[in-house]
Amino acid sequence: MAQLIAKINSKLPNVGTTIFTVMSRMASEYNAINLSQGLPDFDCPVELKELVTHYMAVGSNQYAPMSGVQVLRENISSKIEKLYGYSYDPETEITITAGATQALYTVISTIVSPGDEVIIFEPAYDSYAPSVIANGGTPVFIPLKESTFLIDWDRCKEAVSIKTKLIIINSPHNPTGNVITLGDLKNLEEIIRDTNILILSDEVYEHIVFDGARHISLCHSGELARRSFIVSSFGKTYHTTGWKIGYCTAPKHLMSEFRKLHQFIVFAVNTPIQHAYSDYILKQEHYLNLSGFYEAKRDLTLKILKGSQFKFTKTRGTYFQLLDYSGISTKNDIEFAEYLTKSIGVAVIPMSPFYSGISKRRLIRICFAKRDEVLIKAAEKLSLMISQQI
C-alpha cells in the first residue's frame, strides 16, 4: 500500500531563500569580497566580550525574566529619554527580544489579522511583507519617490482604507540609507489622526546617521509614540549581529499584547549577554561616536569609486550604499550582482528583492561595515569596471 505523504498548506508559497543567504553563499563559493550581507567583518569591543564572560562566570546562566533583565530595561529607558526626550516605563513598556527580526514579526503578529491591510513603503526590508502575509494580512505597497527615495505622503494618504491596520516606517532606511525628518512625522500624524491605525517603526540603525544629521525617532512625537511599536537592535550598534538581541518599546496597553505572543515565541533571551549590554550601554561614547566611525568608511569607499562609471548619491544613514550601474551594463540587477561576484570578485545585493514586483532600475547595494583594507580592495575592483560587453 502506498504511504501517504503529509503536506503542508504553505503560508508563504512564493517565498524562497533570502537574497542575503544566496549572495553570501555565492561569495564563499567564488572567493569574492562579501559586501552583500549586512554584517561587520570586524569584532565587537573587547570589554563587551569580557563582560559576557564575567556574567557567565558569576552564574548568570539561567532564564532571564520574560520581558528582559530589569537593569537593562532601566538603562534603555534612561538612554531613550536622554536622546529623544520620551519616557518609557521599563517595567511595562520595554521588552528585550531575540533580535530585531523577532521583534518585527511579533509586532506584526500582535496587530495583524486576516483581512487587515498594512502599508509598506518600498523598496523595503524583506521580512515585512512575509510577516504580514503569514498572519493573513495584505501588504499595500507604496513606492518611495523614484529620484529621491523620499516617502510620498500623498500616495500614502490615498492608500489608507478602513482595512488599514498598520503602517511600517523604517529610518534610517535599509536599503536606500534615507532618513525621515520632523516634516515626515507631521505628515504621518495627519494621516493617522482620527483613525485606529498603529505604527511599526524599525529604527535598528538609529545611531548611524551622517553629515551632521540626527536620528528622528517616532517617539519624538508624543502623538505617534502613543500609537507606535519601536524596534531597535544591539547587534547594529555594538557589532554583535550574531548575538541576536534587540528590543521593542511601546505604550503599556500595546506592549501587554506584544508580550502575550513574545512569551510563547522565545519566552526569554540570552541572560549573560543582557547583563553585559546593561553595563556597556552606559558607555555613551560608543553609540555617540558610531556615526563618525561609519561615515569615515562610507567616505573612504566613495572616494575610490568617484572616478568610476558607477553613479551614486551619498547614503544618509545605515552602513549601506546604493550604486547605479546603468552606465556600465544593461543586465538586470540580479544578473549584474551575479556577474560581479563571479567575474569581478565582489559580492553585492541586487535591489529587486526589496520590491514586491520587478525593479527595472539598475541599482545594487553594498555594505561598508568592513575593515578599511577590505573596502579599499573591493572599491578598487569595482572602479576598474568599464562598459564593455557586460
ABEGO torsion letter per residue (X at the ends): XBBBBBBBBBABAABBBBAAAAAAAAAAAAGBBBAABBBBABBBBAAAAAAAAAAAAAGBABBBBAAEBAAAAAAAAAAAAAAAGBBBBAAAABBBBBEAAAAAAAAAAAABBBGBBBBBBOBBBAAAAAAAAAAGBBBBBBBBBAAAGBBBAAAAAAABBAABABBBBBOBBOAAGBBBBAAAAAAAAAAABGBABBBBBBAAAAABBBGGBBBBBAAABAAAAAABBBBBBAAAAAGBAAAGBBBBBBBAAAAAAAAAAAAAAAGBBBAAAAAAAAAAAABAAAAAAAAAAAAAAAAAAAAAAAABABBBBBBABEABBBBBAAAABABBAAAAAAAAAAAAGBBBBBAAAABABBBABBBBBBBABBBAAAAAAAAAAAAABBBBGX
